[in-house]
Amino acid sequence: MTSTTQEFVGIEAYSREGEKIGKVKDVICDPESDTADCLIIKYGLFRDLVVPADVVKKQGEFITVPFTHGFLDVAPRVGKKGKLSSEERDRVEHFFHPHSA
């Protein structure tokens, strides 16, 4: 999924089982191409989930993250809001794309 806009902000996100996991809070763009790189999903009361945009499927007015809720519970946490350090980006990529490294 690629996008150069904030069109995903505010839409609901669901796990592969169809369970609502939250709403898209922000989009982190690749600084070189200005396309959506990662989505930040409000996940629970106190946590934001960072998911690579290329694993997400937009289906009308919502998106599906093709992983189980249990899998997403152990996804890496990241620090700064709005951008990722290269180390954080590597952790997120390795978690969601373990065989691409």
N, C-alpha and C positions, 0 to 999 in steps of 0.2 A: 504494500500500500504506500503510495507516495502522495504527498499533498504539499502545496506551498501556502496553505491558509490555515486558519484556526477553526475550520469547519467541524472538527471533532470535539471541540471543547463543549462540555455540557451534556453530551450524549451518554446514555447508559452503556455499561459494559457487562457482559455475561461470560461465565466460564463455559467450557465445552459441554457441560451437563445442563446448561441453560439456567444456572443459578446466577442471580444478579450479584456482581462483585463490587460495583461502585459506578461512579461517573468520571468521565474524562475531565480532568482539572486543567491540564495544560499540554502543550506540544513542545517538544524540544526539537529544533531544526538543525540539520547538518549545516554548519557554517559555510561550507564550500558550495553546496548545491541549493541551499535554502529550501530543502524538502523535509517533510516530517521524518525525523530519525527515531524518536521515542515518544510514547504517550505517557503522561503521568495520570494515573487513575487514583482517585480518592478511594482508599481501601480500608474500610473499618473507620473507627473513630479517630485514631491518631496516626495513621500510616498512609503514605503515598506509595503506590506501586509503579515502578518504571518498567515499561514493556516496549521492546523494539517494535516500531511501526510495521515492519515487514512480516510479523507473525500474526497481526490482527486482521480480522476480516470485517469489513463494514457491510452490514446487512440492513439497508433501509435507514431507520432512525436509531439503530444501535450497532454496537460492535461486539464481536465474539473474540475472546482470547482463547485459543485452542488448547487449554490446559485445565487440569482439575483444580478445584478450590484448594485442595491439600498441597498441590505442587506450588501454587501461587503463594501460599502461606509461608513458604521457606525461601522465596525469592530474595535476592540481595537487597539490602537497604542502602540507600544512597544519602549523601549529606546535603549539599547545596541545592536549593530549589532553582529551577529554570535552566540549569546546565549541569553537565556531568564532567568530572575530571577524566582523564584518559584511563586511570585505574578503575574508576567506577564504570565507565563504558565497557572496559574489558570484562569486568565481573558480570555485568548484565548480559553482554553478548555471549559469554561462555555459559552462563546459566540457561539461557533460552536457545542457544545454538551450540550445544556441547560438542558436536562432531565437525564444526566448521573451522575450528582452530588448527 
